[in-house]
């Protein structure tokens, strides 16, 4: 019985509106945003987890692994060059997106390079690295719900706003996923195939509340991060 699915964590954005690398900022918990994101995703039922990062983040991580609690990075190759990652919270796969300026679609394709066809056939979860309120338990709940009937698209929705992570039947939508271009992700497929989308009502804003600019960060620092 399948109890996990592979996932891609997108962590290679431009951070244009933030003005600097937002994934390195500290949250009220003392953690960096990227550190928290790695922890909650690696501790979830996602297996394997592929983390897609920008060249700038890669340079920092390869120089100093300790600040992310990464114990080991081992160069690998399956379809493309990537790293096997061992950390305090679990193991994953790390790949650098040299074309990160081409947007979300380029990061999605890079992440897919690290997954075998057999792994992707279980379904595919796509998540964002700048959702500080998201928890491992919430990710696991979504995975469990998808695996009840693993077809179509599972989309968490908070007050009519679509959120992340999104889980999709990769086998069914493979061609559409590979055709996505520009700074967009699975939302293109969600809009194109509304009948295939199962909307999961969400009580918390954890699936939509991101850190997009410095005002967002100040709101977190002025409040309480659970």
C-alpha positions as CSV (number, residue, x, y, z in Angstrom):
1,X,0.0,0.0,0.0
2,X,1.4,3.4,-1.0
3,X,1.8,5.7,2.0
4,X,4.0,8.4,0.5
5,X,4.4,10.3,-2.7
6,X,7.4,12.3,-4.2
7,X,7.4,16.1,-3.8
8,X,9.2,19.1,-5.3
9,X,9.9,22.0,-3.0
10,X,10.4,25.2,-5.0
11,X,13.1,27.4,-3.4
12,X,14.7,29.2,-6.3
13,X,12.6,32.3,-6.7
14,X,14.0,35.7,-7.5
15,X,12.8,37.4,-4.3
16,X,12.3,40.6,-6.3
17,X,9.6,42.1,-4.2
18,X,11.5,41.2,-1.0
19,X,14.7,43.0,-2.2
20,X,17.1,40.3,-0.9
21,X,17.2,36.5,-0.5
22,X,14.0,36.0,1.6
23,X,14.6,32.4,2.3
24,X,17.6,33.3,4.5
25,X,15.6,35.7,6.8
26,X,15.0,34.7,10.5
27,X,11.5,34.0,11.7
28,X,10.3,34.7,15.3
29,X,11.2,31.1,16.2
30,X,14.9,31.9,15.4
31,X,14.9,29.6,12.3
32,X,15.6,30.8,8.9
33,X,12.7,30.5,6.5
34,X,14.5,27.9,4.3
35,X,15.5,25.9,7.4
36,X,11.9,25.7,8.6
37,X,10.7,24.8,5.2
38,X,13.2,22.0,4.9
39,X,12.2,20.7,8.3
40,X,8.5,20.5,7.8
41,X,8.8,18.9,4.3
42,X,11.5,16.4,5.2
43,X,9.6,15.3,8.3
44,X,6.4,14.7,6.3
45,X,5.3,11.7,4.2
46,X,6.9,13.1,1.1
47,X,9.3,10.6,-0.3
48,X,11.5,11.5,-2.0
49,X,11.7,15.3,-1.5
50,X,13.4,17.3,-4.2
51,X,14.6,20.8,-3.3
52,X,15.1,23.1,-6.2
53,X,17.4,26.1,-5.3
54,X,18.9,29.0,-7.1
55,X,22.7,29.3,-7.8
56,X,23.0,31.9,-5.1
57,X,21.5,29.7,-2.5
58,X,23.5,26.8,-3.7
59,X,26.8,28.7,-3.2
60,X,25.8,29.5,0.4
61,X,24.7,26.0,1.2
62,X,27.7,24.3,-0.4
63,X,30.0,26.6,1.6
64,X,28.3,26.3,4.9
65,X,25.9,23.3,5.4
66,X,25.7,23.7,9.1
67,X,23.2,26.6,9.2
68,X,20.6,24.3,7.6
69,X,21.4,21.3,9.7
70,X,22.7,19.5,6.6
71,X,25.2,16.8,7.4
72,X,26.2,15.6,4.0
73,X,25.8,16.5,0.3
74,X,26.8,13.8,-2.2
75,X,27.0,14.5,-5.9
76,X,24.7,12.2,-7.9
77,X,23.5,11.8,-11.5
78,X,20.1,10.5,-12.8
79,X,19.1,12.3,-15.9
80,X,20.9,15.4,-14.6
81,X,23.4,16.4,-12.0
82,X,22.0,16.7,-8.4
83,X,23.0,16.2,-4.8
84,X,21.9,13.6,-2.3
85,X,21.1,15.5,0.9
86,X,21.3,14.1,4.5
87,X,20.0,16.4,7.3
88,X,18.9,16.5,10.8
89,X,15.3,16.0,9.7
90,X,15.7,13.4,7.0
91,X,17.1,12.8,3.5
92,X,16.3,14.5,0.2
93,X,17.6,15.5,-3.2
94,X,19.0,18.9,-4.0
95,X,19.2,20.3,-7.5
96,X,20.3,23.8,-8.7
97,X,18.2,25.6,-11.3
98,X,20.6,27.7,-13.3
99,X,17.6,29.0,-15.3
100,X,15.7,30.2,-12.3
101,X,15.1,33.6,-13.9
102,X,12.8,31.8,-16.4
103,X,10.3,31.3,-13.6
104,X,8.5,28.6,-11.7
105,X,8.1,26.3,-14.7
106,X,11.8,26.0,-15.1
107,X,12.2,25.0,-11.4
108,X,9.4,22.4,-11.8
109,X,11.2,20.8,-14.7
110,X,14.5,20.8,-12.9
111,X,12.9,19.0,-10.0
112,X,11.4,16.4,-12.2
113,X,14.9,15.5,-13.4
114,X,15.6,14.0,-10.0
115,X,12.7,11.6,-10.0
116,X,12.4,8.3,-11.7
117,X,9.3,7.4,-13.8
118,X,8.3,4.9,-11.1
119,X,8.4,7.5,-8.4
120,X,6.4,10.1,-10.4
121,X,3.7,7.5,-11.2
122,X,2.6,7.6,-7.5
123,X,1.6,11.2,-7.9
124,X,3.5,14.5,-7.5
125,X,3.3,17.1,-4.7
126,X,4.5,20.6,-5.4
127,X,5.1,23.0,-2.6
128,X,6.6,26.4,-1.9
129,X,9.5,27.3,0.5
130,X,8.0,30.5,1.7
131,X,5.0,29.2,3.7
132,X,6.1,29.6,7.3
133,X,2.8,28.5,8.9
134,X,2.5,25.2,7.0
135,X,3.1,22.1,9.1
136,X,4.2,18.5,8.4
137,X,0.9,17.3,9.7
138,X,-1.0,19.4,7.2
139,X,1.2,18.0,4.4
140,X,0.5,14.5,5.6
141,X,-3.2,15.1,5.7
142,X,-3.2,16.2,2.0
143,X,-1.1,13.2,1.0
144,X,-3.5,10.8,2.8
145,X,-6.5,12.4,1.1
146,X,-4.9,12.2,-2.3
147,X,-4.1,8.5,-1.8
148,X,-7.7,7.6,-1.1
149,X,-8.3,8.1,-4.8
150,X,-5.0,9.1,-6.5
151,X,-6.2,10.7,-9.6
152,X,-6.9,14.3,-10.7
153,X,-5.6,17.3,-8.7
154,X,-5.9,18.0,-5.0
155,X,-6.0,21.7,-4.1
156,X,-6.2,23.2,-0.6
157,X,-8.4,26.2,-0.6
158,X,-8.7,28.9,2.1
159,X,-11.5,31.4,1.8
160,X,-11.8,30.7,-2.0
161,X,-8.1,31.3,-2.4
162,X,-6.0,28.4,-3.9
163,X,-3.0,27.3,-1.9
164,X,-0.1,24.9,-1.6
165,X,1.0,22.2,-1.6
166,X,-0.8,20.9,-4.7
167,X,-0.9,17.2,-5.5
168,X,-1.4,16.0,-9.1
169,X,-1.7,12.7,-10.9
170,X,1.5,12.9,-12.9
171,X,0.8,10.0,-15.2
172,X,-2.5,11.7,-16.3
173,X,-1.1,15.2,-16.7
174,X,2.5,14.5,-17.7
175,X,2.3,16.1,-21.1
176,X,0.6,19.2,-19.7
177,X,3.1,19.6,-16.9
178,X,6.1,19.3,-19.3
179,X,4.6,22.0,-21.5
180,X,4.2,24.6,-18.8
181,X,6.3,27.7,-19.5
182,X,7.1,31.0,-17.8
183,X,6.6,32.1,-14.2
184,X,3.7,29.8,-13.6
185,X,3.2,26.3,-12.1
186,X,0.4,23.9,-11.8
187,X,-2.2,26.7,-11.7
188,X,-2.3,26.5,-15.5
189,X,-3.5,22.9,-15.3
190,X,-5.9,23.7,-12.5
191,X,-7.6,26.3,-14.6
192,X,-7.6,24.2,-17.7
193,X,-9.2,21.1,-16.1
194,X,-11.6,22.3,-13.4
195,X,-13.5,19.0,-13.4
196,X,-10.4,17.2,-12.4
197,X,-9.8,19.4,-9.4
198,X,-10.8,18.3,-5.9
199,X,-10.9,21.4,-3.7
200,X,-10.0,20.7,-0.1
201,X,-11.5,23.4,2.2
202,X,-8.8,24.6,4.7
203,X,-9.5,26.2,8.1
204,X,-6.1,27.8,8.4
205,X,-4.4,30.4,6.2
206,X,-1.2,28.3,6.4
207,X,-1.6,27.2,2.7
208,X,-1.7,30.7,1.4
209,X,0.1,32.9,3.8
210,X,3.6,33.5,2.4
211,X,6.4,36.0,2.9
212,X,6.5,38.0,-0.3
213,X,7.9,41.3,0.9
214,X,9.4,42.8,4.1
215,X,6.1,44.0,5.3
216,X,4.9,40.4,5.4
217,X,8.0,39.5,7.4
218,X,7.3,42.3,9.9
219,X,3.8,41.0,10.4
220,X,5.2,37.7,11.4
221,X,7.8,39.2,13.7
222,X,5.1,41.3,15.3
223,X,2.8,38.4,15.9
224,X,3.2,34.7,16.8
225,X,4.4,31.9,14.6
226,X,2.9,28.7,15.7
